[in-house]
Amino acid sequence: MDVRRKRILYRATHRGTKESDAVVGGYFRQNVADLPDELLDEADELLDVADADLMDWFMGRAPVPARWVGSLFDDVLTFYQGLVRR
């Protein structure tokens, strides 16, 4: 795995809350190696979002900003919904 993907994986799995580590980290653990290069900037930007905001969006407590609709966030949200159904 290249250095950038390793850095993204580290950031995704060391978020600050166990819930966010499980959701965001879990998604990137499974998918970072296969992410197309053109999505790496988006991944970095998504990882800049605060854990509390991400979890509010995942759980439907706050609307997802238009910036993230139809983006990599949707894939992470689908991953989260799969975790909740288990």
C-alpha positions as CSV (number, residue, x, y, z in Angstrom):
1,M,0.0,0.0,0.0
2,D,1.3,3.4,-0.9
3,V,2.2,6.0,1.8
4,R,-0.9,8.2,1.1
5,R,-3.3,5.3,1.6
6,K,-1.5,4.2,4.7
7,R,-1.9,7.8,6.1
8,I,-5.6,7.8,5.2
9,L,-6.1,4.4,6.9
10,Y,-4.3,5.6,10.0
11,R,-6.4,8.8,10.2
12,A,-9.6,6.7,9.6
13,T,-8.8,4.3,12.4
14,H,-7.6,6.8,15.0
15,R,-10.5,9.2,15.0
16,G,-11.0,9.8,18.7
17,T,-14.2,7.9,19.4
18,K,-14.7,4.2,19.3
19,E,-17.9,4.6,17.3
20,S,-16.2,6.7,14.6
21,D,-13.2,4.4,14.6
22,A,-15.6,1.4,14.0
23,V,-17.5,3.1,11.2
24,V,-15.0,5.3,9.4
25,G,-12.1,3.0,10.2
26,G,-14.0,-0.1,9.3
27,Y,-15.0,1.3,5.9
28,F,-11.4,2.4,5.0
29,R,-9.9,-0.8,6.4
30,Q,-11.9,-2.7,3.8
31,N,-11.7,-0.2,0.9
32,V,-8.7,2.1,1.0
33,A,-6.5,-0.2,-1.0
34,D,-9.1,-0.2,-3.8
35,L,-10.0,3.5,-3.8
36,P,-9.3,5.1,-7.1
37,D,-6.6,7.8,-6.9
38,E,-9.2,10.5,-7.8
39,L,-11.1,9.7,-4.6
40,L,-8.1,10.2,-2.3
41,D,-8.5,14.0,-2.0
42,E,-12.1,13.4,-1.1
43,A,-11.2,10.8,1.5
44,D,-8.7,13.3,3.1
45,E,-11.4,16.0,3.1
46,L,-14.0,13.6,4.7
47,L,-11.5,12.7,7.4
48,D,-11.2,16.4,8.2
49,V,-14.9,16.4,9.3
50,A,-15.4,16.2,13.1
51,D,-16.5,12.8,14.5
52,A,-19.6,14.4,16.1
53,D,-20.8,15.7,12.7
54,L,-20.1,12.4,10.9
55,M,-22.0,10.4,13.5
56,D,-24.9,12.9,13.5
57,W,-25.2,12.4,9.7
58,F,-24.8,8.6,9.9
59,M,-27.5,8.4,12.6
60,G,-29.9,10.8,10.9
61,R,-29.7,13.3,13.8
62,A,-28.6,16.1,11.3
63,P,-29.1,16.4,7.6
64,V,-26.1,15.5,5.4
65,P,-24.7,18.7,3.8
66,A,-25.2,19.0,0.1
67,R,-21.4,18.8,-0.3
68,W,-21.4,15.2,0.8
69,V,-24.5,13.9,-1.0
70,G,-23.5,11.7,-3.9
71,S,-19.9,11.4,-2.7
72,L,-17.6,9.0,-0.9
73,F,-19.7,9.7,2.2
74,D,-22.5,7.7,0.7
75,D,-20.3,4.6,0.5
76,V,-19.3,5.1,4.2
77,L,-23.0,5.6,5.1
78,T,-23.9,2.4,3.3
79,F,-21.1,0.6,5.3
80,Y,-22.6,2.1,8.5
81,Q,-26.1,0.9,7.7
82,G,-24.7,-2.6,7.1
83,L,-23.2,-2.5,10.6
84,V,-26.5,-1.4,12.2
85,R,-28.4,-4.2,10.5
86,R,-26.2,-6.9,12.0
